[in-house]
């Protein structure tokens, strides 16, 4: 009886609606997607293949080690790990793939931060905006990462650009949420004091709220960067170059050795980036 009741209801054509909507978006905004695909793709290719690859590996490793040394409070642990880890990646022949991965992570993280921080500020200032944006963030975080590849390919084809687009959607929510949380946690006394001194809304935001929320915002940025890196392997499924492509290739060919070596390279890069961003966050807390 229950099956009969369900069967009399016709199938809702959700898949057809989604296909039609994506096709409409692709056609209607082709004037925007095509230039992004071409120019942004050329920029990313230049950054990974010419700019970063033009830096000798030894110089790059030393620069990262020096940066790690100062960010970690002049401790040698992270700097030493960076030297050994990056040398290992170079030794295994994955240096070019590393540069592509670094390019993807840097650009996806920067775009997520540029978009996420203002949206988080808007949510902290408007209950209406918060009520509208929160379900969208929930949707973005609960949707499987593979699903983001579908519109990315539809809008931008294959390559690094759709990889950045998919990473952007997947990695932006933490920055938005933590920015909103950080500003909302600012002491009411400080906000009232700034109002008493005649501060404008912009002055209150940039001189009181954002500085006080800096450590929380940095925690969100740390999560965004790590989520961008976690998309490396998934983005390789739509042609994004880098270490993820090596893992995917090894998986497809059942090559345990190369898959393990490229996987370790991703782990090394993840640890270095995570410790660096955590160090920045910890410095923000102490100020």
SVG drawing of the C-alpha trace seen along z (x, -y; Angstrom):
<svg xmlns="http://www.w3.org/2000/svg" viewBox="-2 -62 72 64">
<polyline fill="none" stroke="black" stroke-width="0.4" points="0.0,0.0 2.8,-2.4 4.7,-1.7 1.5,-2.3 1.1,-5.7 4.7,-6.6 4.4,-5.3 1.4,-7.4 3.5,-10.5 5.5,-11.3 9.3,-11.5 10.4,-15.1 12.9,-16.0 15.5,-17.5 18.4,-16.3 16.8,-17.9 16.2,-21.1 19.8,-21.2 21.1,-20.5 19.0,-23.2 20.0,-25.7 23.8,-25.0 23.4,-25.2 21.6,-28.5 24.3,-29.8 27.0,-28.7 25.4,-30.4 24.3,-33.5 27.6,-34.2 29.9,-33.0 31.2,-36.6 32.5,-36.2 33.6,-32.6 35.5,-32.6 37.9,-35.5 38.4,-34.0 39.3,-30.7 41.7,-32.2 43.4,-35.0 43.3,-33.5 44.5,-30.2 47.4,-31.9 48.3,-33.7 48.3,-30.5 50.4,-28.8 52.8,-31.7 53.0,-31.6 53.6,-27.9 55.7,-27.1 57.7,-30.3 57.7,-32.4 58.0,-29.7 60.0,-27.3 62.5,-30.1 63.5,-30.1 66.2,-27.5 65.0,-24.7 67.9,-25.4 66.9,-29.1 63.2,-28.2 63.9,-25.8 66.1,-28.3 63.4,-31.0 60.8,-28.7 63.1,-27.6 63.9,-31.2 60.2,-32.1 59.4,-29.1 62.1,-30.0 60.8,-33.5 57.1,-32.6 57.7,-29.8 59.4,-32.3 63.0,-31.6 62.7,-27.9 64.7,-25.5 62.2,-22.6 59.9,-23.8 62.8,-25.3 64.7,-22.0 61.6,-20.0 60.9,-22.4 64.5,-21.8 64.3,-18.0 60.8,-17.8 61.2,-20.0 64.5,-18.3 62.7,-14.9 60.1,-16.2 62.8,-17.4 64.7,-14.1 61.6,-12.2 61.3,-14.2 58.1,-16.0 59.4,-19.6 57.4,-20.8 54.3,-19.2 54.9,-20.9 55.0,-24.3 51.7,-23.6 50.2,-22.5 51.5,-25.6 50.1,-27.8 46.6,-26.2 46.6,-26.4 47.9,-30.0 45.4,-31.4 42.4,-29.4 43.2,-30.5 43.7,-34.1 40.4,-34.2 38.6,-32.5 40.0,-35.0 39.2,-38.0 35.6,-36.8 35.1,-35.2 36.2,-38.0 33.8,-40.7 31.0,-38.2 31.8,-37.3 31.8,-41.0 28.4,-41.4 27.0,-38.5 28.2,-40.0 26.5,-43.3 23.2,-42.1 20.9,-39.4 19.1,-39.2 22.4,-38.6 23.3,-36.0 20.0,-34.2 20.4,-34.1 24.1,-33.2 24.2,-30.5 22.1,-27.9 24.3,-28.5 27.4,-27.9 25.8,-24.7 25.1,-23.6 28.6,-24.3 30.2,-22.4 27.9,-19.3 27.9,-18.8 30.5,-16.2 33.6,-17.9 33.3,-15.8 30.0,-17.5 31.7,-20.9 33.7,-19.5 30.5,-19.3 29.8,-23.1 33.5,-23.8 33.9,-21.7 30.7,-23.1 31.9,-26.7 35.6,-26.5 36.4,-23.2 39.3,-21.2 42.6,-22.3 43.8,-24.4 41.1,-27.1 38.1,-24.8 40.3,-23.2 40.7,-26.6 36.9,-27.3 36.0,-24.0 38.5,-24.7 37.1,-28.2 33.6,-26.9 34.9,-24.1 37.3,-26.2 35.5,-29.6 33.0,-28.7 35.6,-28.5 36.8,-32.0 33.3,-33.4 32.2,-31.6 35.2,-32.5 35.2,-36.1 31.5,-36.4 32.3,-34.6 35.3,-36.7 33.6,-40.1 30.5,-39.0 32.8,-38.0 34.3,-41.4 33.6,-42.9 30.5,-45.1 32.4,-47.5 35.0,-48.1 32.4,-48.7 30.5,-51.1 33.7,-52.9 34.5,-53.4 31.0,-54.8 31.4,-57.1 34.6,-58.5 32.7,-59.3 34.2,-56.6 32.6,-56.0 31.4,-52.6 34.5,-52.0 36.8,-53.3 35.2,-51.0 35.5,-48.0 39.2,-48.5 40.6,-49.9 38.6,-47.9 36.6,-44.9 39.0,-43.4 42.1,-43.8 40.3,-42.1 39.0,-39.4 42.3,-38.8 43.2,-35.5 39.8,-34.0 39.9,-35.1 43.4,-33.6 42.1,-30.3 39.5,-30.3 42.1,-31.2 44.2,-28.3 41.3,-26.0 40.6,-27.5 44.2,-26.9 44.2,-23.3 40.8,-22.7 42.3,-24.2 45.2,-21.8 42.8,-18.9 41.2,-19.5 44.5,-18.9 43.8,-15.2 40.1,-15.8 40.9,-18.7 43.3,-16.4 40.3,-14.5 39.4,-17.4 42.9,-18.0 44.5,-20.2 48.2,-19.6 50.3,-19.0 50.9,-16.3 47.3,-15.3 47.6,-14.2 50.5,-11.9 48.4,-10.3 45.5,-9.8 47.7,-8.4 49.2,-5.9 45.8,-4.9 44.5,-4.3 47.5,-2.1 47.6,-0.4 51.2,-1.7 51.6,-1.6 55.2,-3.0 54.7,-6.2 51.3,-6.7 52.9,-6.5 55.8,-8.8 53.5,-11.5 51.1,-11.1 54.0,-11.7 54.9,-14.8 51.4,-16.2 51.6,-15.4 54.9,-17.2 53.5,-20.3 50.4,-20.2 52.4,-20.1 54.6,-23.0 51.6,-25.2 49.6,-24.2 52.4,-25.0 53.2,-28.3 49.6,-29.5 49.2,-28.3 52.2,-30.3 50.7,-33.4 47.5,-32.7 49.3,-32.2 51.2,-35.5 47.8,-37.2 46.6,-35.8 49.6,-37.1 49.2,-40.7"/>
</svg>
